[in-house]
Amino acid sequence: MKIIIIGAGQVGGTLAENLVGERNEITLVDVDNEKLRELQDKLDLKVVTGQGCHPDVLTNAGANDADMIIAVTNDDATNMITCQIAYSLFSTPTKIARIRSDQILKFGEKLFHNDDIPVDHIIAPEQLVTRDIARLIDYPGALQVLEFADGRVSLVAVKAYYGGLLVGHALSTLKEHIPNVDTRVAAIYRNGRPIRPLGTTVIEADDEVFFIAASIHIRAVMNELQKLEPAYKKIMIAGGGNIGAGLARILETNHQVKLIEHSPERAANLESSLNNTLVYAGDSSDQELLLEEHIDQFDVFIAVTNDDEANIMSSLLAKKLGVRKTMVLIQREAYVDLVHGSNIDIAISPQHATISALLTHVRKGSIDNVYSLRGGAAEAIEIVAKGDKHSSKVVGREIKSIKLPPGTTIGAIVRGQEVLIAHSNTVIREEDHVILFLVNKKYIVDVEKLFHVGAIYF
């Protein structure tokens, strides 16, 4: 596939890195020549220096026969104009734009179609991050919660703690502990390294365990791997931007929410627009303010300002002062690794959420959902099985007879409204939604080939 990416920032660069190794022809466009040169030295791609919304620059990038243009600069207007020009001058089949402004997004249905602004798919990072944090609030103790098949199936990452019912026991005993719940461990990471989950595999404390189950059973399975944490009730949010305000709106109905915003003007606006959230103008890293607001009585402190350093420092302070859990928004990838293992409980990367959403639209075939995991090394995907036993390598076959790429696990199948946890004798049928976990994303091409519908397979 011939893809032009407009914007070589963290999102554009990471997306290019994800796609280059998958036999795609990638061209990266940006005004920053030095940044382009660095990426070209590291990746096998073409670069073009210039404004991505200029027709001559798009021509040089190969827009005349491009299959897809992905505009992910930091400027919404540039991204929208780029898609307009790609449609009007080059008839580009697929156009994707990153849009951050909630003022634009709320009119999305009226604006984004070929008669007005021809954007085929919108990527809204702030909305994605808000959704991800809200899920973590719903499942106390989870490190990550991913939903598939319209929310019927969830893939959840948890850390196994001393005292967990399954710690020290083999995976095969999971069924004994929760006989009425069907689940499957899709992957285990121990000391940062993936371990293939077998029935004889013994869960150890501090293992990061990815399990898949029907969403209604998630809490029951989590309770086997760790002491189930009490529900979060009192939440403090640092930062009143799009993410902080959006979170407050979602959470204030069922939680006690306090929000700290540095700008007095912004704080006043939020106070009038939010219904049940207490809004304070101040510095979230001010120890006296946190003590005055009794931070030690809060369940979660969520730092979502646009300053990584401020988020990290205020969260460390809140933890020191007694808050139960901290969640931190971090833009810089290096900082995500830096806080791993610190007193910060969960680091949230908007880049990972954005890349996952983009990959869902970029992947070939019948892939419905893609999530980038473990810093981009692993992936979880939802793919629809097509064809029959004559034209497909998977349809009409038991899972044990399917030659999956190394480190790939089929975790669950959604058949209509029914959720089936995958077992060796489970047969895949046409139109099944198959949920797979890939320890190494480099095998995504092999998975796509596996599910490709051919003329005849024997």
C-alpha positions as CSV (number, residue, x, y, z in Angstrom):
1,M,0.0,0.0,0.0
2,K,1.3,3.5,-0.9
3,I,0.8,5.8,2.2
4,I,1.7,9.4,2.6
5,I,2.0,10.6,6.2
6,I,1.8,14.4,6.8
7,G,3.6,15.3,10.0
8,A,6.8,13.8,11.4
9,G,6.1,14.4,15.1
10,Q,5.8,11.7,17.6
11,V,2.6,10.3,16.1
12,G,3.7,10.5,12.5
13,G,7.2,9.1,13.2
14,T,5.8,6.2,15.4
15,L,3.2,5.4,12.8
16,A,5.8,5.3,10.0
17,E,7.9,3.0,12.1
18,N,5.0,0.7,12.6
19,L,4.1,0.5,8.9
20,V,7.5,0.5,7.2
21,G,8.2,-3.2,8.0
22,E,4.9,-4.4,6.6
23,R,5.8,-4.0,2.9
24,N,4.2,-0.6,2.6
25,E,5.6,2.2,0.6
26,I,5.8,5.1,3.1
27,T,6.4,8.8,2.3
28,L,6.8,11.2,5.3
29,V,6.2,14.9,4.8
30,D,7.2,17.7,7.3
31,V,8.6,21.2,7.3
32,D,11.4,20.1,9.7
33,N,14.1,18.8,7.4
34,E,16.3,17.7,10.3
35,K,13.6,15.6,11.9
36,L,12.9,13.9,8.5
37,R,16.6,13.2,8.0
38,E,16.8,11.4,11.4
39,L,13.8,9.3,10.6
40,Q,15.1,8.5,7.1
41,D,18.4,7.3,8.6
42,K,16.5,5.0,10.9
43,L,13.7,3.8,8.6
44,D,13.3,2.7,5.0
45,L,11.1,5.4,3.7
46,K,10.9,8.5,1.4
47,V,10.8,12.0,2.9
48,V,9.7,15.3,1.4
49,T,10.3,18.6,3.1
50,G,7.5,21.2,2.9
51,Q,3.9,22.1,3.9
52,G,1.8,18.9,3.6
53,C,-1.2,20.9,2.5
54,H,0.5,22.4,-0.5
55,P,-0.4,20.7,-3.9
56,D,3.2,20.8,-5.2
57,V,4.5,19.1,-2.0
58,L,1.9,16.4,-2.2
59,T,2.7,15.9,-5.9
60,N,6.4,15.4,-4.9
61,A,5.3,12.9,-2.2
62,G,3.5,10.8,-4.9
63,A,-0.1,11.8,-4.2
64,N,-1.1,11.1,-7.8
65,D,-1.3,7.3,-7.1
66,A,-1.3,7.2,-3.3
67,D,-3.8,4.8,-1.6
68,M,-4.0,6.7,1.6
69,I,-3.1,10.1,3.1
70,I,-2.8,10.4,6.9
71,A,-2.5,14.0,8.2
72,V,-1.3,14.0,11.8
73,T,0.3,17.4,12.2
74,N,-0.4,19.4,15.4
75,D,-2.6,21.8,13.5
76,D,-6.2,20.7,12.8
77,A,-6.7,23.2,10.0
78,T,-3.6,21.9,8.1
79,N,-4.9,18.3,8.5
80,M,-8.3,19.1,7.2
81,I,-7.0,21.2,4.2
82,T,-4.6,18.4,3.3
83,C,-7.5,15.9,3.1
84,Q,-9.5,18.4,1.0
85,I,-6.7,18.9,-1.5
86,A,-6.0,15.2,-1.6
87,Y,-9.6,14.6,-2.5
88,S,-10.1,17.5,-4.9
89,L,-6.8,17.3,-6.8
90,F,-5.6,13.7,-6.5
91,S,-8.8,11.7,-5.8
92,T,-7.0,9.9,-2.9
93,P,-9.2,6.9,-1.9
94,T,-8.7,7.1,1.9
95,K,-8.0,10.3,3.9
96,I,-7.4,10.3,7.6
97,A,-7.1,13.4,9.8
98,R,-6.0,14.0,13.3
99,I,-8.5,16.4,14.9
100,R,-8.0,17.7,18.5
101,S,-10.4,20.5,18.9
102,D,-13.7,19.6,20.6
103,Q,-15.2,22.6,19.0
104,I,-14.7,21.0,15.6
105,L,-15.4,17.4,16.7
106,K,-18.9,18.2,18.1
107,F,-19.9,19.1,14.5
108,G,-18.2,16.1,13.0
109,E,-21.3,14.5,11.5
110,K,-22.2,17.6,9.6
111,L,-18.7,18.6,8.5
112,F,-16.8,15.4,7.5
113,H,-18.2,14.0,4.3
114,N,-17.3,14.5,0.6
115,D,-19.7,17.3,0.1
116,D,-18.0,19.5,2.7
117,I,-14.7,18.4,4.3
118,P,-13.7,15.0,2.7
119,V,-12.2,13.2,5.7
120,D,-12.9,9.5,5.7
121,H,-11.7,8.8,9.3
122,I,-11.1,11.1,12.2
123,I,-8.6,10.4,14.9
124,A,-9.3,12.4,18.1
125,P,-6.4,11.8,20.6
126,E,-8.0,13.6,23.5
127,Q,-11.2,11.6,23.2
128,L,-9.3,8.3,22.9
129,V,-7.2,9.1,26.0
130,T,-10.4,10.1,28.0
131,R,-12.0,6.8,27.0
132,D,-9.0,4.8,28.1
133,I,-8.7,6.5,31.5
134,A,-12.5,6.1,32.1
135,R,-12.1,2.4,31.5
136,L,-9.3,2.2,34.0
137,I,-11.5,3.9,36.6
138,D,-14.3,1.3,35.9
139,Y,-11.8,-1.6,36.6
140,P,-9.7,-0.7,39.7
141,G,-6.4,-2.5,39.5
142,A,-6.3,-2.9,35.7
143,L,-3.2,-1.6,33.9
144,Q,-5.0,-1.6,30.5
145,V,-8.5,-2.4,29.3
146,L,-9.1,-3.0,25.6
147,E,-12.6,-3.7,24.2
148,F,-13.5,-5.7,21.1
149,A,-16.7,-6.6,19.2
150,D,-18.6,-3.5,20.4
151,G,-17.6,-4.0,24.0
152,R,-18.7,-7.7,24.3
153,V,-15.1,-8.9,24.9
154,S,-12.3,-7.3,26.8
155,L,-8.6,-7.9,27.0
156,V,-7.2,-6.7,30.3
157,A,-3.7,-6.4,31.7
158,V,-3.2,-6.8,35.4
159,K,-0.2,-7.1,37.7
160,A,-0.2,-10.3,39.7
161,Y,0.4,-9.5,43.4
162,Y,1.3,-11.6,46.4
163,G,-1.9,-12.8,47.9
164,G,-3.6,-13.3,44.6
165,L,-5.6,-16.5,44.5
166,L,-3.8,-17.8,41.3
167,V,-0.2,-16.7,42.2
168,G,1.9,-19.7,42.7
169,H,-0.5,-21.9,40.8
170,A,-0.6,-23.2,37.2
171,L,-2.9,-21.6,34.7
172,S,-4.8,-24.9,34.4
173,T,-6.2,-24.4,37.9
174,L,-7.9,-21.1,36.8
175,K,-11.0,-23.1,35.8
176,E,-11.2,-24.6,39.3
177,H,-11.2,-21.2,41.0
178,I,-14.0,-19.7,38.7
179,P,-15.8,-22.8,37.2
180,N,-18.7,-20.7,35.8
181,V,-16.4,-18.2,33.9
182,D,-14.6,-19.1,30.7
183,T,-11.4,-17.1,30.2
184,R,-8.0,-17.4,28.6
185,V,-4.6,-15.9,29.4
186,A,-3.3,-14.5,26.1
187,A,0.2,-13.5,27.3
188,I,2.4,-13.2,30.3
189,Y,5.3,-10.7,30.7
190,R,7.8,-11.5,33.4
191,N,10.6,-9.0,34.0
192,G,9.6,-7.4,30.7
193,R,9.9,-10.5,28.7
194,P,7.0,-12.5,27.1
195,I,6.3,-16.0,28.3
196,R,4.2,-18.4,26.3
197,P,1.1,-19.2,28.5
198,L,0.6,-22.9,28.8
199,G,-1.5,-24.9,31.2
200,T,1.6,-25.8,33.2
201,T,2.7,-22.1,33.5
202,V,2.8,-20.9,37.1
203,I,1.8,-17.3,37.7
204,E,4.4,-15.5,39.8
205,A,4.0,-12.2,41.8
206,D,4.7,-9.1,39.6
207,D,3.9,-11.0,36.4
208,E,2.0,-8.7,33.9
209,V,-0.9,-10.9,32.8
210,F,-3.1,-10.3,29.7
211,F,-6.3,-12.2,29.9
212,I,-9.4,-12.2,27.7
213,A,-13.0,-12.8,28.7
214,A,-16.5,-11.7,28.1
215,S,-16.7,-8.1,29.5
216,I,-19.3,-9.1,32.1
217,H,-16.8,-11.5,33.6
218,I,-13.7,-9.2,33.8
219,R,-14.0,-8.4,37.5
220,A,-14.3,-12.1,38.5
221,V,-11.1,-13.0,36.6
222,M,-9.2,-10.0,38.0
223,N,-10.1,-11.1,41.5
224,E,-8.2,-14.4,40.8
225,L,-5.0,-12.6,39.9
226,Q,-4.9,-9.9,42.6
227,K,-6.8,-8.8,45.6
228,L,-9.7,-7.0,44.0
229,E,-9.4,-3.3,44.7
230,P,-12.4,-1.4,46.1
231,A,-14.2,0.8,43.6
232,Y,-12.8,4.2,43.1
233,K,-15.1,6.9,44.6
234,K,-13.0,10.1,45.2
235,I,-11.0,11.3,42.2
236,M,-8.8,14.4,41.8
237,I,-7.9,15.6,38.3
238,A,-4.9,17.9,37.6
239,G,-5.4,19.8,34.4
240,G,-8.6,21.3,33.0
241,G,-7.9,20.9,29.3
242,N,-9.9,18.8,26.9
243,I,-8.9,15.6,28.6
244,G,-9.4,16.8,32.2
245,A,-12.7,18.4,31.4
246,G,-13.9,15.4,29.4
247,L,-13.0,13.1,32.3
248,A,-14.8,15.2,34.8
249,R,-18.0,15.2,32.7
250,I,-17.9,11.4,32.4
251,L,-17.0,10.7,36.1
252,E,-18.9,13.4,38.0
253,T,-22.2,11.5,37.9
254,N,-21.0,8.5,39.9
255,H,-17.9,9.8,41.6
256,Q,-16.8,12.7,43.8
257,V,-14.5,14.7,41.5
258,K,-12.2,17.7,42.3
259,L,-10.4,19.4,39.4
260,I,-7.3,21.7,39.7
261,E,-6.7,24.1,36.8
262,H,-3.7,26.5,36.7
263,S,-5.5,29.2,34.7
264,P,-8.1,31.1,36.8
265,E,-10.1,32.0,33.7
266,R,-10.2,28.4,32.5
267,A,-11.1,27.3,36.0
268,A,-14.0,29.8,36.1
269,N,-15.3,28.5,32.7
270,L,-15.1,24.9,33.9
271,E,-16.9,25.7,37.1
272,S,-19.9,27.0,35.2
273,S,-19.9,24.2,32.6
274,L,-19.5,21.2,35.0
275,N,-22.4,20.1,37.1
276,N,-21.0,18.1,40.1
277,T,-17.3,18.8,39.9
278,L,-15.5,21.1,42.4
279,V,-13.0,23.2,40.4
280,Y,-10.0,25.0,42.0
281,A,-7.6,27.5,40.4
282,G,-4.1,26.6,41.5
283,D,-1.0,24.6,41.0
284,S,-1.5,20.8,41.3
285,S,2.1,20.4,42.5
286,D,1.5,22.8,45.4
287,Q,1.9,20.7,48.6
288,E,-0.2,23.0,50.7
289,L,-3.1,22.9,48.2
290,L,-3.0,19.1,48.1
291,L,-3.0,18.9,51.8
292,E,-5.8,21.4,52.2
293,E,-7.9,19.3,49.8
294,H,-7.1,16.2,51.8
295,I,-5.4,14.3,49.0
296,D,-4.8,11.4,51.3
297,Q,-8.5,10.7,51.3
298,F,-8.7,10.4,47.5
299,D,-8.6,7.1,45.6
300,V,-7.1,8.3,42.4
301,F,-5.0,11.3,41.3
302,I,-5.0,11.8,37.5
303,A,-2.5,14.3,36.1
304,V,-3.5,15.3,32.5
305,T,-1.9,18.7,31.9
306,N,0.1,19.4,28.7
307,D,3.3,19.4,30.7
308,D,5.0,16.0,31.2
309,E,7.3,17.1,34.0
310,A,4.4,18.8,35.9
311,N,2.3,15.7,35.6
312,I,5.1,13.4,36.9
313,M,6.1,15.7,39.8
314,S,2.5,16.4,41.0
315,S,1.7,12.7,40.8
316,L,4.8,11.7,42.8
317,L,3.9,14.4,45.4
318,A,0.3,13.2,45.6
319,K,1.5,9.6,46.1
320,K,3.9,10.7,48.9
321,L,1.0,12.6,50.6
322,G,-1.1,9.4,50.6
323,V,-3.3,9.1,47.5
324,R,-4.1,5.5,46.7
325,K,-3.5,5.5,43.0
326,T,-1.8,7.8,40.4
327,M,-2.4,8.0,36.7
328,V,-0.2,10.2,34.6
329,L,-0.5,11.5,31.0
330,I,3.0,11.4,29.4
331,Q,3.7,12.6,25.8
332,R,7.4,11.7,25.6
333,E,8.1,8.0,25.1
334,A,11.4,8.2,27.0
335,Y,9.5,9.4,30.1
336,V,7.1,6.5,29.9
337,D,10.0,4.1,30.3
338,L,11.5,6.3,33.0
339,V,8.5,6.2,35.3
340,H,8.1,2.4,34.9
341,G,8.6,0.8,38.3
342,S,8.3,4.2,40.2
343,N,5.6,5.3,42.5
344,I,3.5,6.2,39.5
345,D,1.0,3.4,39.0
346,I,-0.1,3.9,35.4
347,A,1.5,6.0,32.6
348,I,-0.8,6.8,29.8
349,S,0.6,7.6,26.4
350,P,-1.7,9.5,23.9
351,Q,0.6,8.3,21.2
352,H,-0.2,4.7,21.8
353,A,-3.9,5.4,21.8
354,T,-3.6,7.4,18.6
355,I,-1.4,4.8,16.8
356,S,-3.9,2.0,17.7
357,A,-6.7,4.0,16.2
358,L,-4.7,4.8,13.0
359,L,-3.6,1.2,12.6
360,T,-7.2,0.0,12.7
361,H,-7.9,2.0,9.5
362,V,-4.5,1.2,7.8
363,R,-4.5,-2.6,8.3
364,K,-5.6,-4.6,5.2
365,G,-8.4,-7.0,4.9
366,S,-11.1,-7.5,7.4
367,I,-9.4,-6.2,10.5
368,D,-11.9,-4.3,12.7
369,N,-9.8,-3.3,15.7
370,V,-6.1,-2.9,16.4
371,Y,-4.4,-2.0,19.7
372,S,-0.7,-1.3,19.9
373,L,0.7,-2.7,23.2
374,R,4.0,-2.9,25.1
375,G,5.5,0.3,23.6
376,G,4.4,-0.8,20.1
377,A,6.2,-4.2,20.3
378,A,3.0,-6.2,20.6
379,E,-0.5,-6.0,19.1
380,A,-4.0,-7.2,19.8
381,I,-6.3,-7.3,16.8
382,E,-9.9,-8.2,15.9
383,I,-10.3,-9.7,12.5
384,V,-13.4,-11.0,10.7
385,A,-13.1,-14.5,9.2
386,K,-14.2,-14.6,5.6
387,G,-14.6,-17.4,3.0
388,D,-15.3,-21.1,3.5
389,K,-13.2,-24.2,4.2
390,H,-12.1,-24.2,0.5
391,S,-11.1,-20.6,0.2
392,S,-9.8,-19.8,3.7
393,K,-7.0,-21.2,5.8
394,V,-8.9,-20.7,9.0
395,V,-12.7,-21.0,8.3
396,G,-14.0,-24.5,9.1
397,R,-10.8,-25.5,10.9
398,E,-10.1,-26.2,14.6
399,I,-7.7,-23.8,16.2
400,K,-5.2,-26.5,16.9
401,S,-4.9,-27.3,13.2
402,I,-4.2,-23.6,12.2
403,K,-0.6,-22.7,11.8
404,L,-0.3,-19.5,13.8
405,P,2.8,-17.3,13.5
406,P,5.2,-17.5,16.5
407,G,4.0,-15.9,19.6
408,T,0.4,-15.5,18.3
409,T,-2.6,-16.5,20.4
410,I,-6.2,-16.7,19.5
411,G,-8.0,-15.6,22.7
412,A,-11.7,-15.4,21.8
413,I,-14.2,-15.6,19.1
414,V,-17.4,-13.5,18.9
415,R,-20.2,-15.2,16.9
416,G,-23.1,-12.9,16.6
417,Q,-24.0,-12.1,20.2
418,E,-22.2,-15.1,21.6
419,V,-18.7,-14.9,23.1
420,L,-16.6,-18.0,22.8
421,I,-13.3,-18.3,24.6
422,A,-10.9,-20.0,22.2
423,H,-9.8,-23.6,22.9
424,S,-7.8,-26.0,20.8
425,N,-10.9,-27.7,19.4
426,T,-12.9,-24.5,18.7
427,V,-13.9,-24.3,15.0
428,I,-13.8,-20.9,13.3
429,R,-16.8,-20.1,11.1
430,E,-17.3,-17.5,8.5
431,E,-18.1,-14.0,9.9
432,D,-16.6,-14.9,13.3
433,H,-14.8,-12.0,14.9
434,V,-11.5,-13.5,16.0
435,I,-9.4,-11.8,18.7
436,L,-5.7,-12.4,18.5
437,F,-2.7,-11.3,20.6
438,L,0.7,-11.0,18.9
439,V,3.7,-10.9,21.2
440,N,5.7,-9.6,18.2
441,K,3.9,-7.2,15.8
442,K,6.2,-8.1,13.0
443,Y,4.1,-11.1,12.3
444,I,1.0,-9.0,11.5
445,V,1.6,-9.5,7.8
446,D,1.5,-13.3,8.3
447,V,-1.7,-13.0,10.2
448,E,-3.2,-11.0,7.4
449,K,-2.1,-13.6,4.9
450,L,-3.6,-16.4,7.1
451,F,-7.0,-14.8,7.1
452,H,-6.8,-13.8,3.4
453,V,-9.5,-15.4,1.2
454,G,-7.9,-17.1,-1.8
455,A,-9.3,-19.0,-4.8
456,I,-8.8,-22.5,-3.3
457,Y,-6.8,-23.8,-0.4
458,F,-6.2,-27.4,0.4
